[in-house]
Amino acid sequence: MILVSTTGDRSGRHRYRADVAPLYHLALAEDWATAGRRGRYTASTRDRTLEEEGFVHCSFADQVEATAQAFYADIDDVVLLQIDPALLQSEVVVEGGFPHVYGPIELEAVVVATPWRGRLAESLAPPAQ
């Protein structure tokens, strides 16, 4: 899908329509399990909640691997979430080139949740038989 900016300002903030490219989020397995019990995902990033940060950090496909290396390389139990922005109730704002979700992520918006295997293509591929 192609990003279509609906508004932008001099600060570099751009708001996007809901029909943008898929978003990705790397979640600690414990945080993802908590989301399953609560019905929504509210972790922002490693050791920070949505309430503390104000938004959930996400990535576009071409940013996931660098994000994983920078923030999750020392953790084995990480889950890759693929999020359909059209199913989000919260606003998506791209700031500094990265998408931020300004509110909780509903479980219905997470179309794939799979163990992180070090690369996007490998994580999204079906497990080898």
C-alpha positions in Angstrom: 0.0 0.0 0.0 1.1 3.6 -0.5 1.1 6.2 2.2 -1.1 9.1 1.6 -0.6 12.1 3.8 -3.8 13.9 4.8 -2.1 16.7 6.6 1.4 17.9 7.4 3.0 20.8 9.2 6.4 22.3 9.6 7.1 20.1 12.7 7.5 17.1 10.5 4.3 15.5 11.8 2.1 13.9 9.2 -1.3 12.3 9.8 -2.3 9.5 7.5 -5.5 8.0 6.4 -6.3 4.6 7.9 -5.5 2.8 4.6 -1.7 3.0 5.0 0.9 0.3 4.7 0.9 -2.3 7.4 2.5 -1.3 10.7 4.8 -3.5 12.7 5.6 -3.6 16.4 8.1 -5.7 18.3 6.5 -6.8 21.6 7.9 -8.6 24.6 6.1 -12.0 24.8 4.9 -11.1 28.3 3.3 -7.8 27.1 1.6 -9.6 24.2 0.2 -12.3 26.7 -1.1 -9.5 28.9 -2.8 -7.9 25.9 -4.6 -11.2 25.2 -6.0 -11.1 28.7 -7.0 -7.4 28.6 -8.3 -7.3 25.0 -5.9 -4.6 23.9 -2.2 -3.9 23.6 -0.9 -1.0 25.7 2.9 -1.4 25.8 4.7 1.4 23.9 8.2 0.0 23.7 10.5 -2.0 25.8 9.9 -1.1 29.5 7.5 1.8 28.6 3.7 1.8 28.6 1.3 3.7 26.4 0.4 5.8 29.4 4.0 6.7 30.1 5.0 7.4 26.4 1.7 8.7 25.0 1.8 6.5 22.0 2.8 3.0 20.8 6.1 2.9 18.8 5.7 1.1 15.5 7.8 0.6 12.4 7.2 0.3 8.7 8.5 -2.9 7.0 11.8 -1.5 6.1 12.5 -0.3 9.6 11.7 -3.4 11.7 15.1 -5.1 11.5 17.0 -2.0 12.5 14.6 -1.5 15.4 15.0 -5.1 16.5 18.8 -4.7 16.4 18.8 -1.4 18.3 16.3 -2.3 21.1 15.7 -6.1 21.3 18.9 -7.8 20.2 19.5 -9.1 23.8 16.1 -10.6 24.2 15.0 -14.0 22.8 11.3 -13.9 23.6 10.0 -11.2 21.2 6.8 -11.3 19.2 6.4 -9.5 15.8 3.0 -7.9 15.5 1.7 -6.9 12.0 -1.0 -4.3 12.4 -3.7 -3.3 9.9 -4.1 0.5 10.4 -7.6 0.3 8.9 -8.7 -1.7 11.9 -7.3 0.7 14.5 -9.5 3.0 16.5 -6.6 5.2 17.4 -4.8 7.8 15.2 -1.6 6.9 13.4 0.9 9.8 13.2 4.3 9.5 11.4 6.9 11.4 13.3 10.6 11.3 12.5 9.8 8.8 9.8 8.3 6.3 12.3 4.6 5.5 12.8 3.2 6.1 16.2 -0.3 4.9 17.3 -1.8 7.4 19.7 -3.9 5.0 21.7 -4.3 1.3 22.5 -4.0 -1.3 19.7 -7.2 -3.4 19.5 -6.4 -7.2 19.2 -8.6 -7.3 16.0 -6.1 -4.9 14.4 -3.2 -7.3 14.9 -3.5 -9.5 11.8 -0.3 -11.5 12.5 1.5 -12.3 15.8 4.5 -14.5 15.3 7.8 -15.1 17.0 10.6 -12.7 15.9 13.2 -14.7 14.0 15.7 -11.9 13.3 14.4 -10.8 9.9 11.0 -9.7 8.7 10.7 -12.2 5.9 11.7 -15.1 8.1 9.3 -14.1 10.8 6.4 -13.8 8.5 7.2 -17.0 6.6 5.3 -20.2 7.6 7.4 -22.4 9.9 9.5 -25.0 8.1 8.0 -28.5 8.2 
